[in-house]
Amino acid sequence: MAKITKADAALFTPQAQRARELTPAERERQEQLEQFRRLIGKLTDADQAFLVRPEGNEKPITIRQRLLRVAGDMNVEIAVRKHGDGFLVGLLTPERRTNHGLDRASARRERLRKSLGCVH
């Protein structure tokens, strides 16, 4: 049987509801996202690069997706490339842009555009 006690109706207001405490995994994720924000904030030119290695049981694809999501939130285009057991992270430049996902004709046009020095 449930125990019923009288409570103050003010507890229904959002200010009265206590904020839920983060679990250790959620806290670690938040710290990692903040670390990625600082890393991306340090990228000021194409000559800078950082090596990010997964620790413990982290999956590399998860790290890569989080890096790209944080960069997207910050409106910064980054290049993420595999390097050894981690990733190289730097600003996206035309040379670092891949043709992945383009059909052959589009890739050929893109290469021609680059060789002619077109900005588009």
trRosetta pair geometry for C-beta under 8 A, 3 or more apart (Angstrom, degrees):
i j d omega theta_ij theta_ji phi_ij phi_ji
7 11 5.8 -44 156 16 117 145
8 11 5.4 114 79 -23 82 96
9 12 6.1 -28 178 7 60 114
10 13 5.8 -29 -173 7 61 114
10 16 5.6 140 137 -66 79 156
11 16 4.9 -140 -131 129 39 139
11 17 7.4 91 178 -73 67 64
12 16 7.2 40 44 57 24 130
13 16 4.8 85 66 5 86 107
13 17 7.5 -153 94 -14 46 83
14 17 5.8 -51 -153 24 39 112
22 26 4.1 -132 -168 94 99 118
22 27 4.6 130 113 -61 127 81
22 30 6.8 -40 -152 -6 165 138
23 26 4.6 92 50 9 77 104
23 27 6.9 -141 91 -7 38 88
24 27 5.6 -54 -144 37 31 114
24 28 6.3 33 156 -21 65 106
25 28 5.7 -53 -148 36 30 112
25 29 6.4 33 152 -20 63 105
26 29 5.6 -52 -149 35 33 114
26 30 6.4 35 152 -20 65 104
27 30 5.7 -53 -150 35 31 112
27 31 6.5 32 152 -19 64 105
28 31 5.7 -53 -149 36 32 112
28 32 6.4 34 152 -21 64 105
29 32 5.6 -54 -148 35 31 112
29 33 6.4 31 154 -18 65 104
30 33 5.8 -53 -148 36 31 110
30 34 6.4 32 152 -17 64 106
31 34 5.7 -55 -150 37 32 112
31 35 6.3 37 149 -23 65 105
32 35 5.4 -51 -149 34 34 116
32 36 6.5 34 151 -18 65 103
32 66 6.9 6 127 152 115 157
33 36 5.6 -51 -148 36 34 112
33 37 6.5 40 149 -23 64 101
33 66 6.5 -114 -94 -174 78 115
33 70 6.0 175 -155 -87 78 123
34 37 5.5 -47 -149 31 35 115
34 38 6.7 35 152 -18 64 101
35 38 5.9 -53 -153 35 32 110
35 39 6.4 34 149 -21 64 106
36 39 5.4 -51 -145 36 35 115
36 40 6.2 30 158 -15 68 106
36 66 6.2 -158 -46 134 166 99
36 67 5.7 -145 -146 -106 129 62
36 70 4.4 126 118 37 124 170
37 40 6.1 -57 -145 40 28 105
37 41 6.2 33 153 -23 62 110
37 70 5.7 -124 -72 -172 67 125
37 74 6.8 151 -134 -63 79 134
38 41 5.5 -57 -148 36 30 116
38 42 6.7 32 153 -24 63 104
39 42 5.9 -59 -159 29 31 111
39 43 7.4 35 146 -28 62 98
39 50 5.6 -115 -163 58 113 171
39 52 7.5 45 -160 -77 168 117
39 89 6.8 45 147 93 126 147
40 43 5.7 -42 -158 16 43 115
40 67 7.7 152 -63 -161 115 76
40 70 6.1 -179 -8 120 148 108
40 71 5.3 -166 -126 -94 146 78
40 74 5.7 142 118 50 138 159
40 76 5.5 150 174 71 115 150
40 78 6.5 -87 -123 -60 104 141
40 89 7.7 -80 -86 156 74 132
41 74 7.5 -123 -71 -150 74 154
42 48 7.0 -142 130 164 86 152
42 50 7.6 82 80 -51 124 133
43 48 5.5 -170 -127 90 63 126
43 50 7.7 -98 -72 -7 99 111
43 76 6.9 120 74 175 123 142
43 78 6.9 91 67 -105 175 106
43 89 7.5 -99 -71 132 137 93
43 90 6.5 158 -134 -151 125 44
43 91 5.1 158 164 -54 121 90
44 48 6.5 72 39 4 67 144
45 48 6.0 103 64 0 65 98
45 91 6.9 -101 165 16 17 146
46 90 6.6 67 -153 163 54 118
46 91 5.2 -98 -92 66 60 113
46 93 4.9 39 -117 -58 134 134
46 96 8.0 -169 -144 -13 109 130
48 90 6.3 165 94 -130 59 91
48 91 7.3 64 61 -6 90 99
49 88 5.4 -4 -179 -172 121 100
49 89 6.6 151 -161 73 67 44
49 90 4.1 -39 -101 -71 82 114
50 88 7.3 149 76 -156 39 52
50 89 4.9 -22 62 59 91 99
50 90 7.4 159 17 -69 65 64
51 83 6.4 -94 -125 83 98 134
51 86 5.4 82 176 97 86 140
51 87 7.2 158 -154 80 51 41
51 88 6.0 -28 -97 -97 66 62
51 89 7.8 175 -86 15 18 81
52 63 6.3 -180 133 166 123 129
52 67 6.9 171 45 -78 169 138
52 86 5.4 -177 88 180 44 115
52 87 4.9 -15 60 60 96 93
52 88 8.0 171 18 -88 77 15
52 89 5.8 39 -8 -14 117 122
53 84 7.9 -33 -100 95 108 108
53 85 5.9 43 -138 102 105 91
53 86 3.5 -77 -88 -81 66 129
53 87 7.8 177 -77 19 40 63
54 58 4.0 -149 -162 86 106 109
54 59 7.0 -123 -134 93 158 7
54 60 5.3 -112 -24 -82 138 64
54 63 5.3 -133 -81 -34 96 145
54 85 7.6 -106 38 150 85 89
54 86 6.8 180 -1 -109 64 77
55 58 6.0 52 56 12 50 123
58 62 6.3 -125 -174 69 82 122
58 63 6.0 70 152 -53 123 107
59 62 4.4 88 69 1 93 108
59 63 7.2 -164 92 -8 50 83
60 63 5.6 -54 -152 34 38 113
60 64 6.3 38 153 -20 70 106
60 82 7.9 45 170 -113 143 96
60 86 7.6 -164 -123 -127 109 37
60 87 7.2 142 -163 -41 100 106
61 64 5.6 -53 -148 37 34 114
61 65 6.3 34 154 -18 66 106
62 65 5.8 -55 -146 38 30 109
62 66 6.3 29 155 -18 64 107
63 66 5.9 -59 -150 37 28 110
63 67 6.4 31 153 -21 64 106
63 87 6.7 -176 114 4 119 133
64 67 5.8 -53 -150 33 30 113
64 68 6.5 23 155 -13 64 108
64 80 5.4 143 -143 139 90 149
64 87 6.1 153 -89 -79 88 156
65 68 5.9 -58 -148 40 31 108
65 69 6.1 31 154 -21 67 108
66 69 5.6 -53 -142 37 31 111
66 70 6.2 30 159 -18 66 105
67 70 6.1 -58 -148 37 26 107
67 71 6.3 24 155 -16 63 110
67 78 6.9 -97 153 88 102 145
67 80 5.6 119 97 -90 140 141
67 87 7.2 -137 -4 100 164 153
67 89 6.1 -122 -165 -108 143 134
68 71 5.7 -55 -145 39 31 112
68 72 6.2 35 154 -22 64 106
68 78 7.1 -143 -105 62 59 106
68 80 6.4 -90 -61 -4 94 141
69 72 5.7 -54 -149 36 30 113
69 73 6.5 32 152 -20 64 104
70 73 5.6 -53 -150 35 33 113
70 74 6.4 20 153 -8 65 110
71 74 5.8 -65 -148 46 31 104
71 76 4.8 -96 -161 77 82 88
71 77 7.0 93 156 -118 122 15
71 78 4.4 -107 -122 6 159 117
72 75 7.4 32 -174 -77 33 34
76 91 7.4 -85 178 -118 100 84
77 91 7.0 67 87 -166 72 68
77 92 3.9 -68 132 34 101 130
78 89 5.8 1 176 -167 130 88
78 90 6.7 155 -158 84 82 27
78 91 6.2 -73 -112 -113 61 32
78 92 5.7 173 -149 -33 6 90
79 88 7.8 -6 109 106 92 90
79 89 7.4 163 81 -149 55 42
79 90 5.4 -14 55 66 98 79
79 91 7.1 29 8 109 91 21
79 92 4.7 130 -44 -96 85 68
79 93 7.4 -52 -23 18 135 66
79 96 4.0 -70 -74 156 161 133
79 97 7.6 -114 -91 -72 115 42
80 87 5.2 -4 -171 -178 91 131
80 88 7.3 161 -153 78 42 51
80 89 5.6 -4 -104 -101 75 77
81 87 6.5 144 72 -158 36 74
81 88 4.8 -13 61 54 93 101
81 96 7.9 -111 -42 -156 123 103
82 86 7.9 158 -154 98 53 30
82 87 6.2 -52 -103 -103 37 68
82 88 7.9 9 88 13 9 83
83 86 5.9 -24 72 77 83 73
83 87 6.3 108 24 -140 88 18
83 88 4.5 69 -16 -29 140 98
90 96 7.0 -144 84 -104 110 165
91 96 8.0 138 103 38 51 153
92 96 5.5 -141 -146 86 53 120
92 97 6.2 69 -178 -73 102 80
93 96 4.8 84 48 12 75 103
93 97 7.3 -122 94 -21 38 83
94 97 5.6 -41 -148 13 35 118
94 114 6.2 163 161 -119 125 110
99 102 4.7 -78 -175 41 79 122
99 106 7.7 159 -158 105 100 89
99 107 4.1 64 -167 -122 140 106
99 110 6.2 170 -105 68 104 147
99 111 7.8 -20 -74 -49 139 94
102 106 4.1 -126 -173 94 106 118
102 107 4.6 140 103 -61 122 81
102 110 6.7 -8 174 -8 172 141
103 106 5.1 88 54 13 73 104
103 107 7.0 -140 95 -7 33 92
104 107 5.6 -58 -145 38 30 112
104 108 6.2 32 156 -21 66 106
105 108 5.7 -53 -148 34 30 112
105 109 6.5 31 153 -17 64 105
106 109 5.7 -53 -148 37 33 111
106 110 6.3 36 152 -22 65 106
107 110 5.6 -53 -148 35 31 114
107 111 6.5 32 153 -18 64 103
108 111 5.8 -52 -149 35 31 110
108 112 6.4 31 152 -18 64 107
109 112 5.6 -56 -148 38 31 112
109 113 6.2 37 152 -23 65 106
110 113 5.6 -51 -148 34 30 115
110 114 6.5 30 153 -18 63 105
111 114 5.7 -55 -151 36 32 111
111 115 6.4 28 154 -18 66 107
112 115 5.8 -56 -146 37 31 108
112 116 6.3 22 158 -11 66 110
113 116 6.1 -64 -147 42 26 104
113 118 4.4 -77 -164 56 82 121
113 120 6.4 -92 -158 74 136 86
114 117 7.7 38 178 -72 31 28
114 118 7.5 -76 -64 46 23 79
